[in-house]
Amino acid sequence: MEKEYSCTKCNSPYGYPQGMLIICPECGHEWSDNTESDEPVRSELIIVDANGNTLVDGDDVTVIKDLPVKGAPKPIKAGTKVKNIKLKEGDHNIDCKIKGFGAMALKSEFVKKAN
C-alpha cells in the first residue's frame, strides 16, 4: 500500500511523490517530505563578517580593504559602502551591486556590517 500524502497547503489527500518533492494536483503546491529521510535537515546559512557579526539578506556592509577586480582599471577601495546584499553558499558568499563596478560577488571576510 502506498503512503498517502496530504497537502500542507490545502489538505488535499491526493499528493504524490515526484523525485525529492511531494506535489498536490489540486493546488499545485510542492513540498519535501523529510519524515522518511535519514539525512539531517539543513540549517539556515550563517555568514559572518570580518568582525564576527552575523549578516542577513538586505544588510548594508562596508569593504574593509582595497579589493582588486579582474578586468577593472582600479580596485574597490576600502570604505566603499555596499547596500542590500544577498547571501549565498560558496567561497564568494555575498552577491551585490557596487556603484561604478556593477554586479559583484564578495567574500564576507573582507566586509564589515555597516552601522
N, C-alpha and C positions, 0 to 999 in steps of 0.2 A: 504494500500500500504506500502510495506517495504521500509525502508530508504536505499538509495544507499551509499555505502562506496567506495570511490576512494582511491587506494593505494597511500600512501605518498612517495613511492619509485619509482614505475614505472607508476603511474597514471592509472592503470587498473581500470575499473569501476566495477569489479566483486568481490570486497572484501566482506566478510561475517563475521558476529559475531560468536565467539565461546567462551563461558564463558565471561571473562573480556577483551578478546582481539579481534581485528579485524584481519582477515587473508586474504592475497592475494593468490589466487590459481595459479596465473601466475608466480610470482617471489618468493613466499614463505615468504615474509616479514610479520612480525607481529607487531602490534602497539595497543595502547589503545585509546579508544575514550572517552576523558574526557569532551566532549561538553555537554552530557546529564547528567552527574554526578552532584549531589548536594554536593558531597564530595570535600573539597578543595584539590588542587594539593599539594602533599607533597614536601616540600622544601628539599634542599640538607642537608645531615647530617653535622652538625657543631660540631666539637670536639676541645676542648681547652686543653692545658697542664696546669701544676701547676701554671705557671706564667700568664696565660690568652692568650697565643699565639695560634692562630688557626693552627691546624695540618691538613695536607693533605696526601693522599696516597703517599708513596715513601719518606717521610721525614725521617731524622735521629734524634733520640732522645737519651737522657741520663737519666738513672734511678737516682732519687734524694734521695732514702733511701734504706737501705737493705730490700729486699723482700724475706720472707721465701717461699720455694717451697715445696709443699707436695711431699713426696717420694724422695726428693733430700737431700743429706747429708749436703749441705751448701746452704746459701741464695744467691740470686742475689745481688751483692754488689753495694752500691751507687757509681755512677760514671761509671757504665757499659754502653758502647755505643751500641745502637741498631740501625741497618741500615735497610732502606727500609721497613717501617711499612705499614700495611694495616688497614684501619679503618673499623669498623663495628658497628652495633647498639648493645645495651645491656650494662650490667654492666662492663664487661671487654671489652672495646671498641677498643683495639689495638691488632691485630694479628701480630706476628713477629717470627723471629728465633734468638735465643741468643746462641752464641758460648759457648759450654760446657753444655748447657741445652736443646737445640733443639727448637721445635715449642712451642710457649708460647702465652698466652693471658694476657695482662696487662691492668690496669686501667690508664686512661690518667692523673689522679690526682697525680700519682707517677712518672711522667716523665716530662722533660723539653725539648723543641726544641733545638737540637744541633746547634752550630754556624757553 
